[in-house]
């Protein structure tokens, strides 16, 4: 059995639940990446002036000493911008940090928020960080000036710290590993993250890579090696392919075991069905690609995914656009995936490097994210710069095509499957088999919420203004297949909360956007609230009311619109049903035949208990946790359960038995609330009849009396004559008076077998005015 469990774990699919991306062409997320790809845009341009003086370093001659043969590249904007304060980093340390480390922090934060997992809530978790990083431009530039070296130089430029800093920032206890296998670094990192998830080393993993081009030395080196295209374009699979163009950026994915992601309701973007890594070993040269090794790693990944070659419909190739590499890779793809393939359904192959250049250590994650979009959209974007197919590839012998325009991708079987390849010039190869996300049947069955709340926050006012603008634009352009409730939930629960805050409500995306627009313009809006909170989290207490406010149909709208409330209410009523003569849920919802039933104690109290526990579950699902709980009268039962002092089944039994015993008492009792101080009421009671008593002291001038109807009315009339307000409570018995004493012995006998524990949350006794421990949660008097 143990062997079977281990084998099953190794086959565990891994879900991609969040992403972040920075890439050339203004790409800042998956949506802008899709826009670039689907519009067929080329993001390559001149090397920016702030990197180095291009003409001083350029020469057409490959053998010109110290010169490069290209003026082009794929660059991202504002690599020097970094909000050090946001990440708790001093300005001095930030200046000594490689911008790649800064970018990694931003990518990790955004990926977790995109996944709906607030970064601030992961401290202490077994979350892993796996990062591909292979370029040290910044460190070389810094250490070239030894007179400026400070204590932050080494950690600020060490590859190991790039992943370790993410773990340090977020307080993560899973593995933190930086990987340098050159151009395959980020895909190898994703493979390692998948393996760690399968083995149980971590429960969540951040994986990806980063690459920034900050100094000219590597361009010179790669030009001397003949690796770079002179026109600055990756002409992948084209006859004119003459090398690649360098690109920069970074990407991260958030990974979880598929079963865990499904159980927690995570949004699943795609599924990693299998992956593999291998090495070229001895080949035609240290940096030369090895066709048989590429074929082997693809077959190994397919085996791990338990899929056949014909299941794969698209491959995001390494595809650097070199005259040597392209034929070797396509031949390996044909050998590994061409078997038993229907000629009418050829394997489609493309390379994102034709759009954004070769991101080197981040190339693999860029390819993975493109493949994710291809799976989601069921179409393959055009492969750019393809005018004439490479004649050194025997296209006629292989069922392989390269789409030159946007091409629909019909499903092969029941789902779409894609492959992603990444090969490093060190000889380390990686391949990932990616499948589209499984249908989310549970989500489609959820009730629709009539109102939505969107809460945003930032560390300062300018940050909040910018965030508000971004969310307003996102809401105005919300895709038709994105649920507003999901959008709001991810923003509310999946982001860290800071001091400067705004919250808006609305029925739909348009109303939410309108409210945010008003906030941004500094105008009042009835659906918006804005403010600044203190550094200390406010303490919240849950107060559970007693019998009286119940009514038929209470909670129905929440039951119909809130999955959390619905599940909690059903759980509580099912526990009560074991001790009740009829189903409690139908009574609460006011179904046919329930009219007037909630006026009876034996039914009203169980209904109140169920509603109160469900409401507590709903508030807690929104992140509102009680610092203490208190029950007013009968509400102490719900308070005790929420505090963890009693199991649900035992609490349900106490409630049902109490309701039955007190409900069987003779009628004639009465309870009234009087606008008077406890001392005034006590004086009015005097010697009295010995049966009328003070039931509750709710406030300085709010006292409840209970007892025989005649005695209670006499006292009430006394105060009414003074112009004081008096009101009869909607109860069928005189609780908290000597009239209920006859049931105490029977109550204690029936509940003798129940178990109680020390409350996990402070439980305040309403009758004693102290925090109740196990010693106070015991006898029938306290339980009643």
VOGU-3710 file (C-alpha; in Angstrom, 3 decimals, decimal comma):
1> xxxxxxxxxx> 0,000/0,000/0,000  2,847/2,373/0,840  4,431/1,788/-2,583  1,091/2,504/-4,264  0,778/5,764/-2,320  4,252/6,864/-3,390  3,570/6,010/-7,029  0,287/7,908/-6,907  2,062/10,935/-5,407  4,581/10,960/-8,247
11> xxxxxxxxxx> 1,698/11,098/-10,731  -0,062/13,906/-8,872  -1,136/16,676/-11,289  -0,047/20,174/-10,328  -2,352/23,161/-10,736  -1,228/26,614/-11,840  -3,356/28,952/-9,728  -1,615/32,309/-10,130  0,800/34,104/-12,421  2,850/37,270/-12,748
21> xxxxxxxxxx> 4,822/38,482/-15,723  6,994/41,354/-16,922  8,093/41,159/-20,546  8,995/43,426/-23,493  6,196/45,254/-25,257  4,593/46,669/-22,112  3,597/43,238/-20,796  2,745/43,479/-17,098  0,384/40,527/-16,641  -1,192/37,593/-18,450
31> xxxxxxxxxx> -3,887/39,754/-20,077  -1,427/42,215/-21,634  0,711/39,228/-22,696  -2,277/37,753/-24,526  -2,922/41,102/-26,194  0,643/41,201/-27,502  0,590/37,613/-28,753  -2,875/37,606/-30,299  -2,244/40,897/-32,119  0,996/39,481/-33,541
41> xxxxxxxxxx> 3,143/42,318/-32,195  6,920/42,386/-32,303  8,229/43,777/-28,996  11,871/44,088/-30,082  13,392/47,543/-30,312  16,596/49,547/-29,988  18,755/49,058/-26,921  17,724/51,869/-24,506  20,173/54,728/-24,052  20,162/54,236/-20,256
51> xxxxxxxxxx> 21,730/50,757/-20,605  24,897/51,655/-22,521  25,965/53,907/-25,449  25,028/51,546/-28,260  27,128/53,011/-31,084  30,248/52,936/-28,932  29,803/49,191/-28,514  28,561/48,271/-32,009  30,450/47,042/-35,059  29,270/45,053/-38,061
61> xxxxxxxxxx> 32,422/42,972/-37,999  32,108/39,939/-35,751  35,814/39,906/-35,035  36,017/43,573/-33,999  37,520/43,521/-30,481  35,143/44,426/-27,680  32,200/45,045/-30,016  28,733/43,548/-30,499  26,960/42,886/-33,775  23,440/43,966/-32,740
71> xxxxxxxxxx> 21,690/47,171/-31,762  18,393/45,508/-30,822  16,803/43,680/-27,906  13,635/43,057/-25,939  13,542/45,399/-22,939  11,115/46,226/-20,165  10,511/49,675/-18,752  11,494/51,165/-15,392  13,915/48,454/-14,279  15,405/51,070/-11,948
81> xxxxxxxxxx> 12,058/51,710/-10,197  11,468/49,899/-6,918  9,287/50,613/-3,884  11,854/49,629/-1,273  9,718/50,902/1,600  6,868/48,587/0,600  9,157/45,589/1,094  10,777/46,950/4,267  14,168/47,520/2,617  16,341/50,534/3,360
91> xxxxxxxxxx> 17,377/52,837/0,493  21,048/51,929/1,012  20,388/48,206/0,774  18,074/48,682/-2,215  20,836/50,487/-4,150  23,129/47,491/-3,658  20,490/44,968/-4,709  20,555/43,533/-8,202  17,386/44,835/-9,935  16,679/41,173/-10,688
101> xxxxxxxxxx> 16,220/40,591/-6,947  13,912/43,588/-6,774  11,887/42,308/-9,730  11,611/38,853/-8,160  10,055/40,341/-5,016  7,479/42,175/-7,119  6,734/39,106/-9,234  6,309/36,860/-6,199  3,955/39,328/-4,516  1,822/39,839/-7,633
111> xxxxxxxxxx> 1,667/36,114/-8,413  0,363/35,302/-4,940  -2,208/38,072/-5,128  -3,263/36,825/-8,557  -3,710/33,374/-7,019  -5,938/34,771/-4,293  -3,439/33,888/-1,547  -2,578/37,006/0,438  1,240/37,139/0,770  0,924/38,450/4,318
121> xxxxxxxxxx> -0,896/35,276/5,403  1,768/32,763/4,336  4,227/33,305/7,199  5,199/29,986/8,737  3,761/27,963/5,860  5,596/25,254/3,934  5,678/27,364/0,784  8,662/26,852/-1,521  10,475/29,259/-3,838  12,185/27,961/-6,997
131> xxxxxxxxxx> 13,872/30,603/-9,121  15,803/30,507/-12,363  18,501/33,187/-12,445  21,708/33,171/-14,473  22,810/36,726/-15,210  25,042/38,836/-12,992  25,378/42,116/-14,891  24,651/44,315/-11,868  27,058/42,499/-9,594  29,878/42,738/-12,138
141> xxxxxxxxxx> 29,296/46,465/-12,435  29,257/46,985/-8,670  32,313/44,891/-7,828  34,251/46,599/-10,597  34,383/49,581/-8,214  35,805/48,110/-4,970  36,017/51,511/-3,310  32,183/51,581/-3,206  31,665/48,096/-1,729  29,306/48,062/1,249
151> xxxxxxxxxx> 27,911/45,243/3,436  24,922/44,758/1,135  26,856/43,999/-2,069  27,178/40,241/-1,565  23,615/39,394/-0,466  22,288/41,931/-2,943  23,870/40,105/-5,886  24,041/36,447/-4,861  21,810/34,121/-6,892  21,023/32,152/-3,740
161> xxxxxxxxxx> 19,668/35,245/-2,014  17,321/36,031/-4,911  15,076/33,122/-3,866  15,999/33,301/-0,188  14,950/36,942/0,019  11,403/36,034/-1,079  11,231/33,394/1,656  12,632/35,882/4,175  10,191/38,628/3,207  7,132/36,378/3,466
171> xxxxxxxxxx> 8,333/34,145/6,317  8,176/30,980/4,206  9,523/27,692/5,589  9,575/25,588/2,410  12,679/25,131/0,218  14,142/28,280/-1,381  16,333/27,307/-4,323  17,978/29,374/-7,048  18,701/27,466/-10,252  21,235/28,248/-12,978
181> xxxxxxxxxx> 21,019/25,900/-15,945  21,346/28,832/-18,346  18,387/29,172/-20,727  16,437/26,265/-19,169  16,698/27,680/-15,623  13,078/28,726/-15,091  11,521/25,577/-16,582  13,882/23,423/-14,514  12,782/25,459/-11,481  9,137/24,720/-12,288
191> xxxxxxxxxx> 9,948/21,009/-12,621  11,712/21,020/-9,239  8,755/22,822/-7,663  6,387/20,175/-9,032  8,570/17,412/-7,632  8,650/19,097/-4,217  4,860/19,398/-4,184  4,485/15,741/-5,100  6,910/14,612/-2,408  5,313/16,807/0,254
201> xxxxxxxxxx> 8,304/19,099/0,776  5,972/22,041/0,287  2,238/22,686/-0,072  2,460/25,809/-2,238  5,298/26,721/-4,561  6,396/29,905/-6,281  8,405/29,061/-9,395  9,774/30,990/-12,330  12,729/32,998/-13,487  14,165/36,447/-14,080
211> xxxxxxxxxx> 16,607/38,045/-16,505  17,715/41,660/-16,938  20,216/42,994/-19,495  22,031/45,827/-17,753  25,583/45,851/-19,149  27,050/45,109/-22,617  29,609/42,382/-21,867  27,399/39,347/-22,567  26,179/40,890/-25,813  29,803/41,158/-26,880
221> xxxxxxxxxx> 30,513/37,577/-25,822  27,440/36,142/-27,593  28,258/38,144/-30,722  31,729/36,610/-30,808  30,116/33,147/-30,488  27,822/33,867/-33,440  24,742/33,332/-31,277  22,999/36,675/-31,891  20,906/37,641/-34,883  22,314/40,643/-36,710
231> xxxxxxxxxx> 18,888/42,126/-37,440  17,759/41,628/-33,849  14,966/39,145/-34,583  14,367/35,499/-33,680  13,370/34,054/-37,062  12,456/30,707/-35,579  11,970/27,898/-38,136  12,684/30,306/-41,021  15,280/29,742/-43,731  16,995/33,009/-42,766
241> xxxxxxxxxx> 17,398/32,076/-39,086  20,788/33,395/-37,984  20,614/33,514/-34,205  18,536/34,945/-31,442  17,866/38,354/-29,961  18,233/38,806/-26,223  15,210/39,744/-24,157  14,599/40,563/-20,533  11,823/40,214/-18,004  10,568/37,648/-15,541
251> xxxxxxxxxx> 7,638/35,492/-14,623  6,356/33,486/-11,691  3,649/30,872/-11,279  1,945/29,754/-8,078  1,602/25,983/-7,938  -0,438/23,604/-5,764  -1,361/19,953/-5,884  -4,489/19,767/-8,033  -6,590/18,061/-5,356  -5,666/20,755/-2,808
261> xxxxxxxxxx> -6,456/23,558/-5,240  -9,827/22,024/-6,070  -10,669/21,411/-2,418  -9,970/25,073/-1,549  -11,793/26,491/-4,560  -8,692/28,011/-6,170  -9,001/29,326/-9,712  -7,093/26,846/-11,884  -5,482/28,287/-15,023  -3,916/25,070/-16,312
271> xxxxxxxxxx> -2,579/21,768/-15,022  0,979/20,470/-15,214  0,373/16,817/-16,022  4,025/15,819/-16,077  7,556/17,138/-16,458  11,094/15,888/-16,915  14,700/17,099/-16,917  17,788/15,493/-18,440  21,272/16,292/-19,756  22,933/16,176/-23,189
281> xxxxxxxxxx> 26,009/14,467/-21,844  28,815/14,133/-24,392  27,582/15,529/-27,728  28,936/17,503/-30,680  30,086/20,237/-28,332  29,564/21,585/-24,830  27,016/24,146/-25,941  25,657/22,303/-28,989  22,079/20,942/-28,804  21,595/17,162/-28,637
291> xxxxxxxxxx> 18,596/15,824/-30,590  18,364/12,390/-28,936  18,509/14,013/-25,473  15,694/16,394/-26,422  13,621/13,505/-27,722  14,284/11,566/-24,507  13,217/14,375/-22,186  9,948/14,830/-24,113  9,214/11,093/-23,874  10,012/11,127/-20,150
301> xxxxxxxxxx> 7,628/14,035/-19,521  4,885/12,252/-21,491  5,436/9,107/-19,448  5,186/11,123/-16,228  1,909/12,578/-17,503  0,646/9,135/-18,580  -0,206/10,496/-22,022  0,534/9,328/-25,550  2,313/11,422/-28,206  -0,895/11,936/-30,178
311> xxxxxxxxxx> -2,551/13,579/-27,149  -0,314/16,631/-27,558  -1,710/19,214/-29,955  0,719/22,108/-29,503  4,323/22,580/-28,417  5,827/25,855/-27,292  9,322/25,169/-28,601  12,632/26,380/-27,271  12,903/27,818/-30,788  15,783/30,268/-30,561
321> xxxxxxxxxx> 16,024/30,719/-34,318  19,501/29,346/-34,913  20,456/27,509/-38,068  21,714/24,558/-36,030  19,208/24,454/-33,179  15,923/24,704/-35,064  16,375/21,587/-37,269  17,587/19,518/-34,321  14,599/20,544/-32,196  11,927/20,012/-34,874
331> xxxxxxxxxx> 13,367/16,601/-35,761  13,269/15,631/-32,055  9,654/16,810/-31,797  8,689/14,827/-34,865  10,356/11,691/-33,522  8,864/12,010/-30,038  5,356/13,252/-30,876  4,697/12,263/-34,484  3,913/8,647/-33,691  0,348/7,529/-34,558
341> xxxxxxxxxx> -0,655/11,115/-35,311  -3,578/11,812/-37,627  -2,171/13,749/-40,620  -5,344/15,842/-40,531  -4,442/16,961/-36,993  -0,749/17,891/-37,214  1,278/19,010/-34,245  1,356/22,826/-34,071  4,645/24,384/-32,993  5,504/27,973/-32,109
351> xxxxxxxxxx> 7,988/30,084/-30,196  7,304/33,207/-28,125  10,872/34,290/-28,792  9,687/35,652/-32,153  7,635/38,208/-30,183  9,731/39,138/-27,154  13,175/37,698/-27,804  14,999/35,074/-25,763  14,493/35,796/-22,056  17,292/33,328/-21,246
361> xxxxxxxxxx> 16,861/32,287/-17,581  13,203/33,417/-17,763  12,519/31,921/-21,207  10,927/28,728/-19,903  8,321/30,435/-17,728  7,488/32,822/-20,583  6,867/29,804/-22,803  4,794/28,116/-20,110  2,599/31,202/-19,736  2,099/31,448/-23,497
371> xxxxxxxxxx> 1,084/27,773/-23,576  -1,337/28,448/-20,719  -3,018/31,161/-22,792  -3,134/28,880/-25,834  -4,914/26,226/-23,767  -7,356/28,722/-22,282  -8,235/30,373/-25,588  -8,205/27,295/-27,796  -6,111/29,039/-30,445  -2,445/29,430/-31,379
381> xxxxxxxxxx> -1,154/32,972/-32,094  1,037/33,617/-35,145  4,716/32,729/-35,192  6,414/35,907/-36,384  9,182/36,416/-38,975  8,328/33,194/-40,832  8,634/33,820/-44,560  10,196/30,611/-45,850  10,407/27,371/-43,894  13,879/26,209/-42,943
391> xxxxxxxxxx> 15,015/23,881/-45,775  17,169/21,824/-43,410  13,993/20,514/-41,768  12,180/17,697/-43,592  8,713/19,159/-43,094  7,071/16,765/-45,536  8,019/13,715/-43,454  6,580/15,031/-40,204  3,005/15,993/-39,208  4,280/19,320/-37,840
401> xxxxxxxxxx> 3,075/22,826/-38,778  4,051/26,327/-37,697  1,029/28,696/-37,656  1,723/31,988/-39,456  -1,616/33,457/-38,422  -4,048/33,002/-35,525  -5,117/29,363/-35,761  -7,985/27,640/-33,969  -7,041/24,570/-31,956  -9,760/21,917/-31,882
411> xxxxxxxxxx> -9,580/19,583/-28,899  -7,782/16,281/-29,327  -9,957/13,882/-27,352  -11,567/15,314/-24,243  -9,016/18,026/-23,438  -6,202/20,079/-24,904  -2,613/19,148/-24,079  0,475/21,230/-24,817  4,186/20,732/-24,368  6,790/23,331/-23,386
421> xxxxxxxxxx> 10,494/22,871/-24,075  13,492/24,716/-22,717  17,116/23,811/-23,382  20,178/25,295/-21,708  23,559/25,735/-23,404  24,998/23,918/-20,403  23,247/20,821/-21,767  20,367/20,666/-19,258  17,006/20,130/-20,963  13,488/20,447/-19,559
431> xxxxxxxxxx> 10,043/19,642/-20,906  6,655/20,236/-19,271  3,352/18,686/-20,353  0,518/21,121/-19,750  -3,229/20,378/-19,891  -6,192/22,694/-19,748  -7,947/23,210/-16,426  -10,656/20,697/-15,456  -14,222/22,000/-15,569  -15,247/23,577/-12,292
441> xxxxxxxxxx> -18,699/22,079/-11,786  -18,977/23,195/-8,179  -18,426/26,861/-9,035  -21,153/26,852/-11,703  -23,711/25,652/-9,176  -23,146/28,419/-6,641  -25,899/30,938/-6,026  -25,299/34,417/-7,371  -24,706/37,131/-4,799  -26,974/40,172/-5,272
451> xxxxxxxxxx> -24,432/42,652/-3,873  -20,654/42,783/-4,020  -18,061/44,581/-1,938  -14,593/45,438/-3,221  -11,941/46,416/-0,669  -8,617/47,911/-1,743  -5,675/49,133/0,310  -2,160/50,503/-0,050  0,651/51,721/2,158  0,069/55,384/1,223
461> xxxxxxxxxx> -2,420/57,680/-0,484  -0,653/57,815/-3,898  -0,447/54,030/-3,942  -4,144/53,735/-3,156  -4,992/56,226/-5,909  -3,011/54,212/-8,442  -4,565/50,954/-7,257  -8,041/52,452/-7,454  -7,373/53,542/-11,039  -6,138/50,072/-12,020
471> xxxxxxxxxx> -9,162/48,352/-10,528  -11,560/50,835/-12,102  -10,061/50,068/-15,520  -10,138/46,330/-14,831  -13,813/46,462/-13,881  -14,743/48,472/-16,963  -12,965/45,886/-19,136  -13,929/42,784/-17,176  -14,159/39,800/-19,565  -17,635/38,363/-19,917
481> xxxxxxxxxx> -16,493/34,999/-18,532  -15,122/36,508/-15,294  -17,559/36,501/-12,385  -17,698/39,794/-10,471  -17,943/37,821/-7,221  -14,681/35,997/-8,014  -13,009/39,269/-8,972  -13,999/40,884/-5,665  -13,119/37,824/-3,591  -9,595/37,687/-5,000
491> xxxxxxxxxx> -9,083/41,394/-4,304  -10,545/41,152/-0,803  -9,035/37,888/0,410  -6,034/37,463/-1,873  -4,257/40,742/-1,162  -2,443/41,989/1,910  -4,284/44,775/3,747  -2,585/48,101/4,435  -3,495/51,296/6,269  -4,916/53,426/3,431
501> xxxxxxxxxx> -8,195/51,817/2,401  -11,228/52,191/0,183  -14,283/49,934/-0,030  -17,093/50,141/-2,581  -20,283/48,168/-3,081  -22,371/47,457/-6,145  -24,702/45,078/-7,908  -22,333/44,667/-10,850  -18,960/45,668/-12,295  -20,276/48,952/-13,698
511> xxxxxxxxxx> -21,544/50,148/-10,308  -18,269/49,193/-8,616  -16,273/51,022/-11,306  -18,457/54,135/-10,961  -17,892/54,219/-7,204  -14,122/53,845/-7,648  -14,154/56,602/-10,251  -15,825/58,970/-7,783  -13,277/58,087/-5,094  -10,409/58,739/-7,480
521> xxxxxxxxxx> -11,842/62,186/-8,317  -12,263/62,973/-4,631  -16,055/63,055/-4,864  -18,613/61,688/-2,428  -20,324/58,470/-3,469  -23,005/56,684/-1,416  -21,493/53,291/-2,230  -17,926/54,161/-1,212  -16,019/54,448/2,063  -12,442/55,638/2,397
531> xxxxxxxxxx> -10,150/56,016/5,387  -6,913/55,224/7,176  -6,690/52,561/9,868  -4,267/52,356/12,761  -1,365/49,972/13,050  -3,158/47,799/15,614  -5,880/45,468/14,430  -9,178/46,359/16,149  -10,475/43,721/18,538  -13,878/42,341/17,599
541> xxxxxxxxxx> -16,343/40,593/19,882  -19,201/38,342/18,728  -22,419/38,813/20,727  -25,129/36,189/20,242  -28,717/37,256/21,089  -31,264/35,245/23,013  -34,751/34,187/22,042  -37,115/36,830/20,689  -35,908/38,228/17,340  -36,663/35,033/15,390
551> xxxxxxxxxx> -39,076/35,115/12,463  -40,140/32,802/9,656  -37,847/33,002/6,662  -34,921/34,510/8,604  -31,646/33,928/6,790  -33,348/32,802/3,585  -31,593/35,333/1,344  -28,205/34,435/2,813  -29,013/30,743/2,436  -29,772/31,364/-1,236
561> xxxxxxxxxx> -26,779/33,574/-1,982  -23,925/32,638/0,368  -22,350/29,178/0,001  -20,543/29,520/3,345  -23,733/30,439/5,218  -25,673/27,688/3,456  -23,167/24,972/4,360  -22,899/26,157/7,990  -26,674/26,386/8,403  -27,214/22,932/6,948
571> xxxxxxxxxx> -24,489/21,516/9,187  -26,079/23,016/12,323  -29,640/21,988/11,431  -28,529/18,448/10,620  -26,935/18,224/14,072  -30,186/19,485/15,651  -32,429/17,165/13,623  -31,108/14,160/15,560  -32,900/15,495/18,652  -35,887/17,269/17,106
581> xxxxxxxxxx> -39,372/16,063/16,118  -39,153/17,836/12,742  -36,541/19,313/10,417  -35,258/22,649/11,675  -34,162/23,989/8,278  -37,702/23,946/6,855  -38,893/25,854/9,945  -36,224/28,524/9,529  -36,881/29,002/5,831  -40,612/29,355/6,449
591> xxxxxxxxxx> -41,627/26,503/4,195  -45,252/25,409/3,918  -46,839/24,430/7,230  -44,334/26,314/9,386  -46,532/29,365/10,036  -46,498/30,400/13,695  -44,198/27,542/14,719  -41,304/29,801/15,729  -43,457/31,281/18,514  -42,952/28,012/20,417
601> xxxxxxxxxx> -39,830/27,712/22,536  -39,113/24,102/21,573  -38,714/25,233/17,919  -37,628/28,861/18,245  -34,478/28,181/20,257  -32,996/25,514/17,937  -33,729/27,804/14,963  -31,951/30,708/16,643  -28,942/28,545/17,490  -28,584/27,387/13,874
611> xxxxxxxxxx> -28,849/30,917/12,473  -26,319/32,273/14,967  -23,694/29,618/14,273  -24,124/30,090/10,511  -23,736/33,862/10,822  -20,561/33,376/12,857  -19,176/31,087/10,130  -19,991/33,692/7,498  -18,205/36,503/9,339  -15,187/34,291/9,936
621> xxxxxxxxxx> -15,074/33,356/6,237  -14,681/37,077/5,547  -11,648/37,173/7,820  -13,421/38,698/10,835  -12,245/36,619/13,781  -13,599/37,260/17,275  -11,229/38,266/20,064  -13,943/37,173/22,505  -17,496/35,798/22,388  -20,491/36,498/24,592
631> xxxxxxxxxx> -23,995/35,139/24,624  -27,043/37,011/25,817  -29,320/34,542/27,568  -29,932/31,622/25,220  -27,209/32,996/22,906  -24,594/31,508/25,246  -25,009/28,136/23,540  -23,886/29,479/20,163  -21,119/31,446/21,898  -19,851/28,290/23,636
641> xxxxxxxxxx> -19,685/26,395/20,349  -17,934/29,236/18,480  -15,448/29,497/21,371  -14,620/25,807/20,934  -15,856/24,855/24,410  -18,255/22,178/23,176  -18,554/20,033/20,001  -21,386/20,899/17,589  -23,281/17,665/18,224  -23,208/18,206/21,990
651> xxxxxxxxxx> -24,183/21,858/21,643  -27,104/20,811/19,435  -28,221/18,290/22,055  -28,081/20,908/24,837  -30,137/23,328/22,748  -32,746/20,747/21,759  -33,117/19,328/25,289  -33,374/22,798/26,848  -35,954/23,848/24,270  -38,025/20,702/24,866
661> xxxxxxxxxx> -37,933/20,837/28,673  -38,676/24,556/28,964  -41,241/24,345/26,188  -43,144/21,705/28,212  -43,416/23,969/31,252  -46,931/25,202/32,066  -47,902/28,396/30,203  -48,578/31,651/31,978  -45,127/33,125/32,343  -44,115/36,511/30,944
671> xxxxxxxxxx> -40,921/38,480/30,312  -40,780/42,263/29,913  -38,045/44,805/29,314  -38,293/47,973/31,374  -36,632/51,344/30,935  -35,178/51,447/34,427  -31,985/50,759/36,347  -31,562/47,377/38,016  -31,664/49,032/41,472  -34,995/50,694/40,659
681> xxxxxxxxxx> -36,518/47,439/39,485  -35,205/45,541/42,479  -36,804/48,112/44,788  -40,122/47,820/42,924  -40,069/44,049/43,258  -39,680/44,314/47,048  -40,763/41,163/48,822  -43,170/40,490/45,928  -44,455/37,034/45,159  -41,069/35,312/45,276
691> xxxxxxxxxx> -41,516/34,191/41,666  -41,001/37,419/39,721  -37,303/38,122/39,299  -34,745/40,188/37,410  -33,814/38,088/34,384  -31,199/40,343/32,818  -29,510/43,686/33,332  -28,830/44,835/29,774  -27,658/48,355/30,508  -27,815/51,320/32,911
701> xxxxxxxxxx> -31,520/51,821/32,124  -32,522/48,514/30,513  -33,669/45,675/32,766  -35,631/42,530/31,970  -37,978/40,915/34,486  -39,466/37,419/34,328  -42,047/35,436/36,257  -45,802/34,807/36,524  -47,808/36,996/34,167  -49,672/38,836/36,954
711> xxxxxxxxxx> -46,531/39,672/38,941  -44,610/40,885/35,874  -47,508/43,052/34,712  -47,813/44,662/38,158  -44,165/45,764/38,115  -44,399/46,917/34,496  -47,474/49,004/35,185  -45,613/50,687/38,040  -42,961/51,983/35,665  -45,349/52,685/32,802
721> xxxxxxxxxx> -47,229/55,041/35,116  -43,971/57,024/35,398  -43,741/57,366/31,628  -41,085/54,666/31,322  -41,089/52,427/28,266  -42,040/48,783/28,838  -42,294/45,983/26,294  -43,264/42,329/26,480  -40,734/39,921/24,950  -41,770/37,421/22,307
731> xxxxxxxxxx> -41,235/34,279/24,408  -43,557/31,518/25,537  -41,996/31,004/28,980  -40,605/33,013/31,856  -36,915/32,227/31,451  -34,310/33,174/34,064  -36,896/33,006/36,836  -37,841/30,459/39,495  -40,548/29,176/37,122  -37,913/27,188/35,162
741> xxxxxxxxxx> -36,310/25,604/38,254  -38,397/22,399/37,900  -36,496/21,387/34,742  -32,945/21,721/36,136  -32,645/18,177/37,472  -33,959/16,606/34,260  -31,688/18,886/32,198  -28,606/17,815/34,148  -29,529/14,129/33,894  -29,924/14,226/30,108
751> xxxxxxxxxx> -26,685/16,130/29,552  -24,466/14,247/31,978  -22,553/12,510/29,144  -21,580/15,689/27,285  -17,950/16,751/27,008  -16,568/20,251/27,498  -13,100/21,716/26,930  -11,313/24,946/27,720  -12,519/27,586/25,254  -10,073/28,384/22,458
761> xxxxxxxxxx> -11,525/31,912/22,268  -12,269/33,888/25,456  -15,892/33,135/26,430  -17,473/35,786/28,645  -20,159/34,577/31,045  -23,137/36,942/30,836  -24,387/35,901/34,286  -21,014/36,145/36,079  -19,379/38,970/34,119  -16,059/37,093/33,884
771> xxxxxxxxxx> -14,196/35,073/31,275  -15,462/31,533/31,703  -13,072/28,626/31,975  -13,864/24,938/32,086  -14,783/25,180/35,769  -17,642/27,559/34,974  -18,949/25,586/31,975  -20,407/22,716/33,852  -23,510/22,298/36,005  -27,085/22,500/34,890
781> xxxx> -27,465/26,004/36,353  -24,798/27,445/34,057  -25,962/25,395/31,090  -29,568/26,496/31,496
//
